[in-house]
């Protein structure tokens, strides 16, 4: 399978025996379509319009050579810490906040992963530090959860959600995930459109204290999981991914060596930590907190559990409009 994304260090897909998955740039796509009488963009347009495959014989035979390694013995770690709620009843419910702590290591060159996802780890630690030092304790329990092996088929959060959740999922109020939280001057809440009540807490904290641009978008992870929050959503646990935006480095920085400190604007991380601290403290004190919207239809193509709160509005979906829109990816 060829994926037209451009060269990146690791497509964070799962290992499937006999299945070769590669990312290629426009030059290769052009070669494949040359002389076929069809254009790549038109074919993609038809798929997006019809949601149907547009297969045809290209008459081309080509060879791709790649050197990959598979390490099933590899071990990842999830790192977590919890502040127990102060209310004897509400403490059984948990609000989770975090992101993934792994990146790509050395894939030919060192991939620092400053924005993806060290920034989210730093913001999580900032919120945890403030909450641990705060004299006012949250009524609900707050779980700070940093996932390992997100870049390896989203394995750490898969393990947490599907094998070993610390708190039962039906007692999990929501998971606030962070991706690309370190670069820019604005904030975005992916899946905020699906959970307006949850997003409302972030809006309130922003309007009261932070005063940044704060946009929201629908759930944008179609197909295989690309973010830790996806496993939660597939199990019917409300969740969003908070990130930063607004800085254009003038070249791709996703899964390559340019995701480094040059990309980072510390002020947005500080503001995100404060925003999440306020919003989560606010959430934790609500007498009743239920972001699950049981009447909302399921997202097509999702097979696991209830997908409450998720809708898909066909071809108008931003994920389809803006292919490669990077906060959809982890
Ligand atoms: Zn990533």
Boltz pocket constraint, residues with backbone or C-beta under 6 A from the ligand:
constraints:
  - pocket:
      binder: B
      contacts: [[A, 116], [A, 151], [A, 255], [A, 329], [A, 330]]
      max_distance: 6.0
